[in-house]
Amino acid sequence: MYAFTLAIGFLFFVSCDQNSVNSPLVGTWKDKTVTPENGWCVERSITFSGNGSYEYRDAAYSSEEASQPHDEMFFSGNYEIKDDVASVHVKAHGWIHDGKKETVEGFEGFDEQMQFSVKGNTLTLVRYYGTADAFTETYTK
């Protein structure tokens, strides 16, 4: 009976582990851009969780020294990885006010392909990979 219980526990552990993502892409990556002519600062972050969920945030600050964003939006959903391409399935979009997420009602979602490369603490993404609208972004951990 003891061996049977151990076997069931092992199978449960293995089945739970199959849902995790093992990739250097997993983590939170950030980029900060300051526009010198007007002083505005934009901080973008993208988080790929080990459970296959994804969140992108874009926060605008009135100055580089500001501690609270003026506006903050997010996109979230799930992702899968095949080779060096992340397929992102965006399911929610909205705004963040005072730390609370407000989801846009009726948002239909969309899919996006991102080719990625991780070198040290730098992530390079080619967003909309394989389309005429492709562009490159760089983030750090």
GUKOL-520810 format. One record per atom (N, C-alpha, C, CB): x, z, y; atom name. Coordinates in pm, 1 decimal. Glycine has a CB too. Example, Ala and Ser with C-alpha at 12.3 -4.5 7.8 and 13.67 -1.06 7.14 Angstrom:
REM GUKOL-520810
> x;z;y;atom
> 1319.0;780.0;-569.0;N .
> 1230.0;780.0;-450.0;CA .
> 1320.0;780.0;-330.0;C .
> 1130.8;904.6;-447.3;CB .
> 1285.0;708.0;-225.0;N .
> 1367.0;714.0;-106.0;CA .
> 1290.0;787.0;3.0;C .
> 1408.4;572.5;-59.8;CB .
This chain:
REM GUKOL-520810
> x;z;y;atom
> 82.2;0.0;-119.7;N .
> 0.0;0.0;0.0;CA .
> 86.7;0.0;126.2;C .
> -93.5;120.9;-0.3;CB .
> 194.9;76.6;124.9;N .
> 285.6;84.6;240.1;CA .
> 345.7;-52.6;269.9;C .
> 398.1;188.0;214.2;CB .
> 388.0;-125.7;163.9;N .
> 447.3;-258.4;182.7;CA .
> 343.9;-355.4;240.0;C .
> 503.2;-312.5;48.8;CB .
> 219.4;-344.7;194.5;N .
> 113.4;-430.8;244.8;CA .
> 90.4;-405.6;394.6;C .
> -17.0;-407.6;165.2;CB .
> 88.4;-278.2;435.9;N .
> 69.9;-242.7;576.7;CA .
> 183.8;-296.4;661.2;C .
> 59.4;-90.9;593.2;CB .
> 307.6;-285.5;612.0;N .
> 422.5;-339.5;684.3;CA .
> 412.1;-491.4;697.6;C .
> 553.2;-301.3;613.1;CB .
> 369.0;-557.8;592.3;N .
> 356.3;-703.9;595.5;CA .
> 251.8;-746.4;698.6;C .
> 318.5;-758.1;455.7;CB .
> 138.4;-677.2;702.6;N .
> 33.7;-709.1;800.1;CA .
> 86.7;-685.4;941.7;C .
> -94.1;-623.5;774.4;CB .
> 156.3;-574.2;964.8;N .
> 214.7;-544.7;1095.5;CA .
> 313.8;-651.6;1136.3;C .
> 282.8;-408.5;1094.2;CB .
> 396.2;-699.9;1043.5;N .
> 494.2;-803.5;1073.5;CA .
> 424.4;-934.2;1111.5;C .
> 587.4;-825.6;953.1;CB .
> 319.9;-970.7;1037.4;N .
> 246.1;-1093.0;1068.1;CA .
> 181.0;-1084.5;1206.0;C .
> 139.6;-1119.4;961.1;CB .
> 125.7;-968.0;1240.0;N .
> 64.7;-950.0;1371.4;CA .
> 170.3;-964.1;1480.2;C .
> -4.9;-812.6;1381.2;CB .
> 287.1;-904.4;1461.7;N .
> 394.9;-911.7;1559.6;CA .
> 439.7;-1056.5;1578.9;C .
> 513.7;-824.1;1515.9;CB .
> 456.7;-1129.4;1470.3;N .
> 499.5;-1269.0;1478.5;CA .
> 394.0;-1352.7;1548.8;C .
> 527.7;-1325.7;1338.4;CB .
> 265.5;-1331.7;1517.9;N .
> 161.7;-1413.2;1579.8;CA .
> 152.9;-1385.7;1729.9;C .
> 26.4;-1386.8;1513.1;CB .
> 175.1;-1260.9;1773.1;N .
> 173.0;-1231.1;1916.4;CA .
> 291.7;-1295.8;1986.0;C .
> 173.8;-1079.2;1940.4;CB .
> 405.0;-1299.0;1920.7;N .
> 527.0;-1351.5;1980.1;CA .
> 520.0;-1502.2;1998.8;C .
> 646.7;-1315.6;1894.5;CB .
> 435.9;-1571.0;1922.1;N .
> 425.5;-1715.9;1933.3;CA .
> 367.0;-1758.7;2067.5;C .
> 340.7;-1770.6;1820.4;CB .
> 298.0;-1669.1;2138.2;N .
> 238.1;-1702.3;2266.8;CA .
> 334.5;-1686.8;2383.4;C .
> 117.8;-1616.6;2290.1;CB .
> 456.2;-1641.7;2358.3;N .
> 549.8;-1623.3;2468.9;CA .
> 633.4;-1749.3;2490.1;C .
> 641.1;-1502.5;2442.7;CB .
> 676.4;-1767.6;2614.6;N .
> 757.2;-1882.7;2652.1;CA .
> 901.5;-1836.3;2664.4;C .
> 706.8;-1947.4;2785.2;CB .
> 990.6;-1901.6;2593.5;N .
> 1132.1;-1869.3;2599.8;CA .
> 1202.5;-1984.8;2669.5;C .
> 1191.8;-1843.4;2457.0;CB .
> 1223.5;-1970.7;2800.5;N .
> 1283.3;-2077.6;2880.3;CA .
> 1353.1;-2015.9;3000.6;C .
> 1175.8;-2181.1;2925.7;CB .
> 1460.8;-2079.0;3047.2;N .
> 1524.3;-2029.2;3170.8;CA .
> 1433.0;-2045.8;3292.2;C .
> 1656.8;-2102.4;3195.7;CB .
> 1323.9;-2118.2;3279.0;N .
> 1227.3;-2137.2;3386.9;CA .
> 1149.2;-2008.5;3416.2;C .
> 1130.5;-2250.2;3351.4;CB .
> 1134.2;-1921.6;3315.9;N .
> 1056.6;-1798.9;3330.9;CA .
> 1120.5;-1709.0;3436.9;C .
> 1046.0;-1724.2;3195.7;CB .
> 1037.5;-1663.8;3530.9;N .
> 1082.2;-1574.6;3637.6;CA .
> 1019.0;-1613.4;3769.7;C .
> 1234.4;-1576.6;3649.5;CB .
> 1056.2;-1540.7;3874.7;N .
> 1007.8;-1570.8;4009.7;CA .
> 1120.3;-1633.2;4089.7;C .
> 954.5;-1443.1;4080.4;CB .
> 1088.8;-1746.6;4150.1;N .
> 1184.3;-1826.3;4226.9;CA .
> 1133.7;-1837.3;4369.8;C .
> 1204.5;-1967.9;4163.6;CB .
> 1225.3;-1829.3;4468.9;N .
> 1183.7;-1830.2;4609.3;CA .
> 1264.5;-1929.2;4692.7;C .
> 1196.9;-1690.9;4668.3;CB .
> 1201.2;-1973.4;4800.9;N .
> 1266.1;-2058.2;4899.9;CA .
> 1212.6;-2017.8;5035.7;C .
> 1241.4;-2210.3;4871.6;CB .
> 1300.4;-2006.1;5133.8;N .
> 1260.2;-1968.6;5269.8;CA .
> 1310.1;-2075.6;5365.4;C .
> 1316.0;-1827.5;5309.4;CB .
> 1219.2;-2127.1;5447.5;N .
> 1253.0;-2230.9;5544.2;CA .
> 1215.7;-2181.3;5683.8;C .
> 1180.0;-2365.1;5510.9;CB .
> 1310.9;-2188.6;5775.3;N .
> 1286.1;-2150.1;5914.0;CA .
> 1288.2;-2276.2;5999.3;C .
> 1391.9;-2046.0;5964.5;CB .
> 1186.3;-2291.8;6083.7;N .
> 1181.2;-2405.1;6174.9;CA .
> 1232.7;-2356.6;6310.8;C .
> 1035.0;-2464.3;6185.8;CB .
> 1357.3;-2390.8;6346.2;N .
> 1418.3;-2336.9;6468.7;CA .
> 1342.1;-2368.0;6596.9;C .
> 1556.7;-2389.4;6481.8;CB .
> 1280.7;-2484.5;6606.0;N .
> 1216.3;-2522.9;6731.5;CA .
> 1094.2;-2437.3;6765.6;C .
> 1175.5;-2667.6;6724.8;CB .
> 1027.4;-2380.7;6664.4;N .
> 910.9;-2297.0;6695.6;CA .
> 920.9;-2155.6;6637.5;C .
> 785.5;-2363.5;6643.9;CB .
> 1026.4;-2127.4;6563.2;N .
> 1047.5;-1992.7;6510.3;CA .
> 967.1;-1957.9;6386.8;C .
> 1016.6;-1895.0;6614.5;CB .
> 878.0;-2046.2;6342.5;N .
> 796.9;-2017.8;6224.3;CA .
> 883.8;-2017.1;6098.9;C .
> 683.8;-2121.2;6210.3;CB .
> 845.1;-1936.2;6004.9;N .
> 916.6;-1923.0;5878.4;CA .
> 816.0;-1942.3;5766.1;C .
> 988.8;-1784.0;5866.9;CB .
> 852.7;-2021.3;5666.4;N .
> 767.7;-2041.6;5549.0;CA .
> 844.9;-1995.3;5427.2;C .
> 723.8;-2191.4;5534.4;CB .
> 782.0;-1908.4;5349.6;N .
> 843.4;-1862.1;5225.7;CA .
> 756.0;-1906.3;5109.7;C .
> 862.4;-1707.2;5225.8;CB .
> 816.0;-1985.5;5022.5;N .
> 745.1;-2032.7;4903.6;CA .
> 799.3;-1957.1;4782.6;C .
> 761.3;-2187.9;4885.1;CB .
> 712.2;-1923.7;4691.8;N .
> 757.6;-1864.6;4566.0;CA .
> 678.3;-1927.2;4453.1;C .
> 741.7;-1709.1;4566.3;CB .
> 744.1;-1936.9;4340.9;N .
> 680.5;-1992.9;4222.6;CA .
> 720.1;-1903.0;4105.3;C .
> 723.3;-2144.0;4198.4;CB .
> 620.2;-1856.8;4031.6;N .
> 644.0;-1766.5;3919.3;CA .
> 593.7;-1831.2;3791.3;C .
> 575.1;-1629.6;3942.2;CB .
> 683.0;-1841.4;3694.6;N .
> 648.4;-1886.7;3560.7;CA .
> 660.6;-1764.2;3470.9;C .
> 741.5;-2006.3;3511.7;CB .
> 548.2;-1711.8;3424.2;N .
> 548.8;-1592.0;3340.5;CA .
> 576.0;-1627.9;3195.3;C .
> 415.5;-1517.4;3352.2;CB .
> 627.3;-1530.9;3122.2;N .
> 657.7;-1551.5;2981.0;CA .
> 534.4;-1570.7;2895.2;C .
> 736.2;-1436.2;2929.0;CB .
> 414.8;-1540.9;2949.2;N .
> 291.4;-1559.1;2872.9;CA .
> 226.6;-1695.5;2896.1;C .
> 193.2;-1450.1;2908.2;CB .
> 296.5;-1784.9;2970.7;N .
> 244.4;-1919.6;2993.6;CA .
> 160.2;-1933.8;3119.0;C .
> 163.8;-1961.5;2877.0;CB .
> 152.5;-1828.6;3201.8;N .
> 78.1;-1841.6;3327.7;CA .
> 174.1;-1878.0;3440.6;C .
> 1.9;-1710.0;3361.2;CB .
> 117.0;-1930.9;3548.1;N .
> 193.0;-1987.1;3659.0;CA .
> 124.9;-1948.6;3789.4;C .
> 205.4;-2141.6;3646.1;CB .
> 205.4;-1918.0;3893.6;N .
> 148.1;-1896.4;4026.3;CA .
> 244.8;-1947.6;4131.7;C .
> 116.1;-1746.4;4049.6;CB .
> 190.9;-2021.8;4226.0;N .
> 266.4;-2072.7;4340.8;CA .
> 208.2;-2007.2;4465.3;C .
> 260.0;-2230.5;4350.2;CB .
> 295.0;-1954.7;4552.1;N .
> 250.9;-1895.5;4678.9;CA .
> 325.7;-1960.6;4793.9;C .
> 273.2;-1741.9;4679.7;CB .
> 254.8;-1977.5;4903.0;N .
> 311.1;-2035.4;5024.6;CA .
> 267.5;-1944.5;5138.6;C .
> 263.8;-2185.7;5047.2;CB .
> 363.7;-1872.8;5198.4;N .
> 332.8;-1777.6;5305.2;CA .
> 398.7;-1822.5;5434.8;C .
> 379.4;-1635.0;5267.3;CB .
> 322.1;-1824.0;5544.1;N .
> 373.2;-1862.2;5675.6;CA .
> 383.4;-1737.1;5763.1;C .
> 281.4;-1969.8;5742.5;CB .
> 500.9;-1716.2;5820.7;N .
> 526.4;-1602.9;5909.6;CA .
> 547.5;-1655.8;6050.9;C .
> 650.2;-1520.0;5861.9;CB .
> 501.4;-1580.8;6151.0;N .
> 513.5;-1625.9;6289.8;CA .
> 657.2;-1624.5;6339.8;C .
> 428.5;-1539.6;6379.4;CB .
> 743.6;-1546.2;6276.5;N .
> 886.3;-1546.9;6308.6;CA .
> 963.3;-1500.6;6185.5;C .
> 917.6;-1455.5;6432.1;CB .
> 1092.8;-1524.9;6184.5;N .
> 1174.3;-1487.4;6069.6;CA .
> 1175.4;-1336.0;6048.2;C .
> 1316.8;-1538.5;6087.7;CB .
> 1153.7;-1259.4;6155.4;N .
> 1156.2;-1114.1;6145.8;CA .
> 1020.5;-1052.9;6110.0;C .
> 1204.2;-1056.5;6275.5;CB .
> 914.7;-1131.7;6110.8;N .
> 780.6;-1078.5;6083.7;CA .
> 772.7;-1022.9;5941.9;C .
> 673.5;-1187.7;6104.0;CB .
> 704.0;-909.4;5927.0;N .
> 694.0;-847.0;5795.0;CA .
> 566.4;-886.2;5720.6;C .
> 700.1;-696.5;5808.8;CB .
> 464.8;-931.2;5792.1;N .
> 339.1;-972.9;5730.0;CA .
> 315.5;-1121.3;5754.2;C .
> 221.0;-890.2;5784.6;CB .
> 274.9;-1194.8;5650.1;N .
> 247.9;-1337.4;5671.5;CA .
> 124.4;-1358.6;5758.8;C .
> 229.5;-1408.5;5537.3;CB .
> 127.8;-1466.1;5835.4;N .
> 12.7;-1507.8;5915.3;CA .
> -92.6;-1566.6;5823.0;C .
> 54.0;-1610.5;6024.5;CB .
> -50.2;-1652.2;5732.7;N .
> -136.7;-1714.4;5631.9;CA .
> -61.9;-1713.1;5499.3;C .
> -177.5;-1861.1;5672.8;CB .
> -135.8;-1696.0;5390.4;N .
> -75.2;-1705.0;5257.6;CA .
> -176.3;-1767.8;5162.8;C .
> -29.7;-1564.4;5205.9;CB .
> -133.0;-1873.1;5093.3;N .
> -221.0;-1938.7;4997.5;CA .
> -157.3;-1934.4;4859.7;C .
> -250.2;-2084.7;5039.7;CB .
> -237.5;-1958.1;4757.3;N .
> -185.4;-1959.2;4621.3;CA .
> -255.4;-2064.6;4537.3;C .
> -201.0;-1821.9;4557.0;CB .
> -185.1;-2106.3;4433.1;N .
> -239.1;-2187.2;4324.9;CA .
> -197.5;-2116.2;4197.2;C .
> -187.4;-2337.9;4329.8;CB .
> -284.2;-2109.6;4098.6;N .
> -246.1;-2044.5;3972.5;CA .
> -312.1;-2114.9;3855.1;C .
> -285.0;-1894.8;3973.8;CB .
> -253.9;-2093.2;3738.6;N .
> -305.6;-2153.6;3616.3;CA .
> -210.2;-2129.3;3501.3;C .
> -328.7;-2303.8;3635.3;CB .
> -200.5;-2226.7;3413.2;N .
> -115.2;-2217.1;3294.8;CA .
> -14.7;-2332.1;3294.9;C .
> -200.3;-2218.8;3164.9;CB .
> 87.2;-2317.7;3211.2;N .
> 185.6;-2425.2;3198.4;CA .
> 237.7;-2430.5;3055.9;C .
> 302.1;-2405.5;3297.8;CB .
> 288.9;-2547.9;3020.5;N .
> 358.9;-2570.1;2894.1;CA .
> 488.7;-2641.7;2926.0;C .
> 271.7;-2652.7;2792.7;CB .
> 587.8;-2623.7;2839.9;N .
> 717.5;-2688.1;2860.0;CA .
> 747.2;-2779.0;2742.9;C .
> 829.7;-2583.5;2877.2;CB .
> 794.1;-2898.9;2774.6;N .
> 845.7;-2989.9;2672.7;CA .
> 974.4;-3048.7;2729.6;C .
> 740.4;-3103.3;2634.7;CB .
> 1084.7;-3019.2;2664.0;N .
> 1217.0;-3060.1;2709.4;CA .
> 1241.2;-3005.9;2850.6;C .
> 1231.0;-3215.1;2706.6;CB .
> 1259.4;-3093.1;2949.6;N .
> 1285.4;-3046.7;3086.7;CA .
> 1168.3;-3075.4;3180.6;C .
> 1411.8;-3112.7;3141.0;CB .
> 1046.3;-3081.2;3124.5;N .
> 926.2;-3105.7;3204.6;CA .
> 825.7;-2993.9;3179.4;C .
> 863.8;-3244.6;3171.2;CB .
> 779.6;-2933.0;3289.5;N .
> 672.8;-2833.7;3281.9;CA .
> 542.4;-2902.9;3319.6;C .
> 701.3;-2710.7;3375.7;CB .
> 443.8;-2893.9;3232.8;N .
> 310.3;-2945.8;3263.0;CA .
> 227.1;-2828.2;3311.9;C .
> 244.0;-3015.5;3136.9;CB .
> 188.1;-2834.5;3438.5;N .
> 116.0;-2725.7;3502.3;CA .
> -31.4;-2762.4;3510.9;C .
> 173.8;-2695.2;3642.8;CB .
> -117.2;-2669.7;3470.3;N .
> -261.7;-2688.9;3475.0;CA .
> -315.8;-2589.5;3577.4;C .
> -328.8;-2668.7;3332.5;CB .
> -332.6;-2633.7;3701.0;N .
> -376.4;-2546.1;3808.9;CA .
> -527.3;-2526.5;3797.8;C .
> -337.6;-2604.6;3948.2;CB .
> -568.3;-2400.1;3785.1;N .
> -709.1;-2369.2;3764.5;CA .
> -772.9;-2298.3;3882.7;C .
> -724.8;-2285.3;3642.3;CB .
> -690.5;-2233.5;3967.1;N .
> -745.2;-2157.8;4080.3;CA .
> -662.8;-2184.3;4205.3;C .
> -748.2;-2006.2;4049.0;CB .
> -729.1;-2176.1;4318.1;N .
> -664.9;-2194.6;4448.0;CA .
> -735.1;-2101.9;4545.8;C .
> -671.2;-2344.9;4495.9;CB .
> -659.5;-2050.7;4640.6;N .
> -723.6;-1964.6;4738.7;CA .
> -625.8;-1911.8;4841.0;C .
> -791.9;-1850.0;4670.4;CB .
> -670.5;-1807.7;4908.4;N .
> -594.0;-1745.6;5016.0;CA .
> -575.4;-1598.2;4984.4;C .
> -664.5;-1764.3;5153.3;CB .
> -470.6;-1541.8;5040.6;N .
> -444.0;-1399.2;5023.4;CA .
> -453.2;-1335.1;5161.5;C .
> -302.6;-1373.3;4956.7;CB .
> -544.4;-1240.4;5176.1;N .
> -563.5;-1166.5;5300.4;CA .
> -549.7;-1018.2;5270.8;C .
> -701.9;-1198.1;5364.7;CB .
> -459.7;-952.9;5341.6;N .
> -436.2;-809.2;5321.9;CA .
> -412.7;-774.4;5175.1;C .
> -554.4;-729.0;5375.3;CB .
> -339.2;-859.8;5105.7;N .
> -305.3;-834.4;4966.1;CA .
> -414.4;-867.7;4865.8;C .
> -269.1;-693.4;4950.7;CB .
> -530.0;-913.3;4912.0;N .
> -641.2;-945.8;4822.2;CA .
> -657.6;-1096.5;4812.2;C .
> -772.6;-880.6;4871.2;CB .
> -672.8;-1144.4;4689.0;N .
> -691.2;-1288.0;4666.4;CA .
> -837.4;-1327.4;4684.0;C .
> -642.6;-1327.1;4525.9;CB .
> -857.6;-1434.5;4757.7;N .
> -990.7;-1492.9;4775.1;CA .
> -984.7;-1634.7;4718.8;C .
> -1035.8;-1492.6;4927.5;CB .
> -1053.7;-1658.5;4610.4;N .
> -1050.3;-1787.0;4542.8;CA .
> -1147.9;-1884.8;4607.6;C .
> -1082.6;-1770.0;4394.2;CB .
> -1105.2;-2009.8;4620.0;N .
> -1191.1;-2115.1;4673.8;CA .
> -1296.8;-2148.6;4569.3;C .
> -1108.1;-2242.2;4712.8;CB .
> -1422.7;-2135.2;4607.0;N .
> -1532.6;-2165.5;4514.8;CA .
> -1542.3;-2315.7;4493.9;C .
> -1666.8;-2109.5;4568.2;CB .
> -1569.0;-2357.2;4373.5;N .
> -1586.0;-2498.6;4342.3;CA .
> -1455.7;-2575.2;4325.6;C .
> -1666.2;-2562.8;4448.6;CB .
> -1342.0;-2505.3;4327.7;N .
> -1213.2;-2572.3;4308.7;CA .
> -1208.9;-2631.6;4168.8;C .
> -1094.3;-2473.8;4330.7;CB .
> -1181.1;-2761.7;4159.0;N .
> -1187.3;-2830.6;4030.9;CA .
> -1056.9;-2827.2;3952.8;C .
> -1227.4;-2971.9;4052.5;CB .
> -947.9;-2788.9;4016.7;N .
> -819.9;-2783.8;3947.8;CA .
> -756.1;-2920.9;3934.6;C .
> -837.1;-2722.5;3811.7;CB .
> -631.9;-2919.8;3888.5;N .
> -559.6;-3044.5;3868.0;CA .
> -439.1;-3016.6;3779.1;C .
> -515.6;-3107.4;4003.8;CB .
> -380.4;-3123.5;3727.5;N .
> -260.0;-3114.8;3645.9;CA .
> -143.4;-3173.4;3723.6;C .
> -278.7;-3188.1;3510.4;CB .
> -25.5;-3117.6;3701.4;N .
> 94.7;-3166.6;3767.6;CA .
> 211.3;-3160.6;3669.5;C .
> 125.6;-3083.9;3895.9;CB .
> 296.0;-3260.9;3676.6;N .
> 418.7;-3264.3;3597.4;CA .
> 535.8;-3228.2;3687.1;C .
> 440.0;-3403.8;3532.0;CB .
> 621.0;-3135.1;3641.8;N .
> 739.1;-3095.3;3717.9;CA .
> 861.3;-3105.4;3627.9;C .
> 723.6;-2951.0;3774.6;CB .
> 954.0;-3190.5;3663.3;N .
> 1081.2;-3193.2;3591.7;CA .
> 1166.1;-3081.6;3651.8;C .
> 1153.2;-3335.0;3602.6;CB .
> 1234.0;-3003.4;3566.8;N .
> 1309.8;-2891.3;3619.7;CA .
> 1451.4;-2885.9;3563.7;C .
> 1238.0;-2762.3;3589.8;CB .
> 1536.8;-2819.6;3642.2;N .
> 1674.7;-2795.0;3603.7;CA .
> 1711.0;-2655.8;3655.4;C .
> 1772.1;-2906.0;3660.4;CB .
> 1766.8;-2571.7;3568.6;N .
> 1810.6;-2438.4;3608.2;CA .
> 1961.1;-2431.4;3590.8;C .
> 1738.9;-2327.2;3525.0;CB .
> 2029.6;-2399.6;3700.9;N .
> 2175.1;-2381.2;3697.9;CA .
> 2205.2;-2249.4;3766.1;C .
> 2251.1;-2500.3;3767.8;CB .
> 2246.7;-2149.8;3688.0;N .
> 2270.6;-2016.9;3743.7;CA .
> 2141.5;-1959.2;3797.2;C .
> 2376.8;-2022.1;3854.4;CB .
> 2139.9;-1921.2;3926.0;N .
> 2017.6;-1866.6;3985.7;CA .
> 1945.5;-1969.2;4073.1;C .
> 2050.5;-1742.9;4068.6;CB .
> 1968.4;-2098.7;4046.9;N .
> 1904.9;-2205.8;4124.5;CA .
> 1813.7;-2290.4;4036.1;C .
> 2011.7;-2295.0;4190.8;CB .
> 1691.9;-2307.3;4081.4;N .
> 1593.3;-2391.6;4014.1;CA .
> 1569.0;-2514.4;4100.1;C .
> 1460.0;-2314.2;3988.0;CB .
> 1583.4;-2631.3;4041.2;N .
> 1550.2;-2756.2;4109.5;CA .
> 1428.6;-2815.1;4039.3;C .
> 1671.7;-2857.3;4109.1;CB .
> 1324.7;-2841.7;4117.4;N .
> 1201.5;-2900.8;4064.6;CA .
> 1180.1;-3037.8;4126.1;C .
> 1079.8;-2809.4;4092.4;CB .
> 1145.7;-3133.8;4042.7;N .
> 1096.3;-3262.0;4092.1;CA .
> 946.0;-3255.3;4069.8;C .
> 1164.2;-3388.0;4018.0;CB .
> 873.7;-3230.3;4180.3;N .
> 728.9;-3214.8;4172.9;CA .
> 663.3;-3352.5;4164.9;C .
> 675.5;-3135.5;4295.1;CB .
> 548.1;-3357.8;4101.2;N .
> 476.8;-3482.9;4076.0;CA .
> 568.3;-3584.2;4007.5;C .
> 421.8;-3541.1;4207.4;CB .
> 647.2;-3532.4;3915.5;N .
> 743.9;-3611.1;3838.8;CA .
> 677.1;-3734.7;3779.4;C .
> 807.0;-3525.6;3727.0;CB .
> 743.2;-3849.7;3793.7;N .
> 694.1;-3973.7;3735.4;CA .
> 588.8;-4044.1;3818.5;C .
> 639.0;-3946.6;3601.3;CB .
> 565.5;-3998.9;3943.2;N .
> 467.7;-4064.9;4029.1;CA .
> 536.0;-4113.9;4156.9;C .
> 350.4;-3968.9;4062.9;CB .
> 465.0;-4194.4;4233.0;N .
> 518.5;-4243.3;4360.7;CA .
> 528.4;-4130.6;4463.9;C .
> 430.1;-4356.9;4415.5;CB .
> 460.3;-4018.4;4440.1;N .
> 460.0;-3905.5;4533.3;CA .
> 563.3;-3798.5;4498.3;C .
> 322.8;-3843.3;4537.0;CB .
> 655.2;-3827.7;4408.6;N .
> 752.8;-3727.7;4363.3;CA .
> 842.2;-3681.0;4478.9;C .
> 839.6;-3785.4;4249.7;CB .
> 873.0;-3551.1;4479.2;N .
> 967.2;-3495.5;4575.8;CA .
> 1039.0;-3376.9;4513.4;C .
> 895.0;-3453.3;4706.1;CB .
> 1154.3;-3341.0;4567.3;N .
> 1240.7;-3237.7;4509.3;CA .
> 1235.9;-3110.7;4593.2;C .
> 1385.8;-3288.3;4497.9;CB .
> 1228.8;-2996.5;4525.4;N .
> 1233.0;-2864.6;4589.0;CA .
> 1340.0;-2781.7;4517.8;C .
> 1092.1;-2793.2;4583.4;CB .
> 1404.0;-2691.4;4592.3;N .
> 1504.6;-2603.3;4534.7;CA .
> 1467.7;-2458.8;4564.2;C .
> 1645.4;-2636.2;4589.5;CB .
> 1476.2;-2373.9;4461.9;N .
> 1443.1;-2232.7;4471.5;CA .
> 1560.2;-2151.5;4415.7;C .
> 1310.6;-2200.6;4395.0;CB .
> 1566.9;-2022.7;4453.0;N .
> 1665.3;-1931.8;4395.1;CA .
> 1595.5;-1809.3;4340.2;C .
> 1771.1;-1891.4;4499.2;CB .
> 1661.8;-1743.1;4246.1;N .
> 1607.9;-1620.8;4185.9;CA .
> 1656.2;-1501.3;4260.5;C .
> 1646.3;-1609.5;4039.6;CB .
